[in-house]
Amino acid sequence: MKLASLKHGGRDGTLVVVSQDMTKAVSVPGIASTLQRALENWDADSHHLRLIYDDLNNGEQLKDVFPFKPEKCASPLPRAYQWLDGSAYVNHVELVRKSRGVDMPESFWTDPLMYQGASDVLLGPRDDVPLPDEKHGIDFEAEVAVVTDDVPMGVAVEDAASHIKLVMLVNDVSLRYLAMTEMAKGFGFLQAKPASVFSPVAVTPDALGDAWKDGRVHLPLVTHYNGALFGRPNAGVDMVFNFPVLVAHAAKTRFLSAGTIIGSGTVSNKDRSVGSSCIVEKRTIEKLDSGESVTPFMKFGDRVCIEMLDAAGESIFGAIDQKIVPYVVKR
């Protein structure tokens, strides 16, 4: 099943069911007006949403069907109670630390890293990303994320998978130079992590078919930067901590409310031939190979496109496709 949120209808958008080929959609006010409401009543609402989804794909005559346009979409969850981003691809962490001459603690391989990001404003897949200054070291991070229902505190890993209701893609926008100064203070990210961006569509895990197994998405995550292929690492490869582990980690000392988003962290493979999912990793590899980072961070006007294709070459989530622009203070 594929779900999206249109920009109209208030801060939480308007929930729509999207056809498998993402050519058409229908709103479902009689079931749930927003995705957040559907997640809070998932056991009942998902059954009715799936009936609509099946009818939409089978060509049944549904009322008020309209062409689906990703540019009309907000994030599937335009705001969320929690946005928790892990770092499940330890290869990425190891590379960055190695380039700085910093040792890799053994615990990084056994206990996930995770930060709590701002989630009151999450950008839509075709929205420009407004930022105050190019000098902050603007970077994209292509990731996969899951959305949960209500998760009990202390949930076991083997039970956590049942709480994963949706999967989507993320551009976890990062300001690298601000991150360096914030991490040096030893108290986590704030300014270095502006609003994140999510794919047009969120899908139920079963919609991924055989690509969803062992709590991972076994497909390449494809990033184009200013029109050129930047990387296509496989999200199912070198993911040390799968999504059930990340969910259980997040819920170790707290309940997770329905609508919690948990990210994978930057998708990264040990095979360098597949490229990278963020600029800082490419700069790190350049420094390790030649002693100097060459690739610059993003400038205003630069564009990034993040997408995942199925075995037939069709887009699963739709594309995150956006431009970095200067933020203008309105007076």
HELIX and SHEET records of a PDB file:
HELIX    1   1 LEU A   35  GLU A   40  1                                   6    
HELIX    2   2 TRP A   42  ASN A   57  1                                  16    
HELIX    3   3 PRO A   70  LYS A   72  5                                   3    
HELIX    4   4 VAL A   90  SER A   99  1                                  10    
HELIX    5   5 GLU A  106  TRP A  109  5                                   4    
HELIX    6   6 GLU A  134  HIS A  136  5                                   3    
HELIX    7   7 VAL A  157  ALA A  160  1                                   4    
HELIX    8   8 ALA A  161  HIS A  163  5                                   3    
HELIX    9   9 ARG A  176  ALA A  184  1                                   9    
HELIX   10  10 PRO A  205  ALA A  211  5                                   7    
HELIX   11  11 PHE A  243  ALA A  250  1                                   8    
HELIX   12  12 ARG A  272  VAL A  274  5                                   3    
HELIX   13  13 ILE A  279  SER A  290  1                                  12    
SHEET    1   A 5 PHE A  66  PRO A  67  0                                        
SHEET    2   A 5 LYS A  24  SER A  27 -1                                        
SHEET    3   A 5 THR A  14  VAL A  18 -1                                        
SHEET    4   A 5 LYS A   2  LEU A   6 -1                                        
SHEET    5   A 5 ALA A 202  VAL A 203 -1                                        
SHEET    1   B 6 MET A 114  GLY A 117  0                                        
SHEET    2   B 6 TRP A  83  GLY A  86 -1                                        
SHEET    3   B 6 ILE A 261  GLY A 263  1                                        
SHEET    4   B 6 ALA A 142  THR A 148 -1                                        
SHEET    5   B 6 ILE A 164  ASN A 171 -1                                        
SHEET    6   B 6 VAL A 197  PHE A 198 -1                                        
SHEET    1   C 5 VAL A 129  LEU A 131  0                                        
SHEET    2   C 5 ILE A 320  PRO A 326  1                                        
SHEET    3   C 5 ARG A 303  GLU A 307 -1                                        
SHEET    4   C 5 VAL A 222  TYR A 225 -1                                        
SHEET    5   C 5 ALA A 228  GLY A 231 -1                                        
SHEET    1   D 2 ILE A 138  ASP A 139  0                                        
SHEET    2   D 2 SER A 174  LEU A 175 -1                                        
SHEET    1   E 2 TRP A 212  LYS A 213  0                                        
SHEET    2   E 2 ARG A 216  VAL A 217 -1                                        
END                                                                             
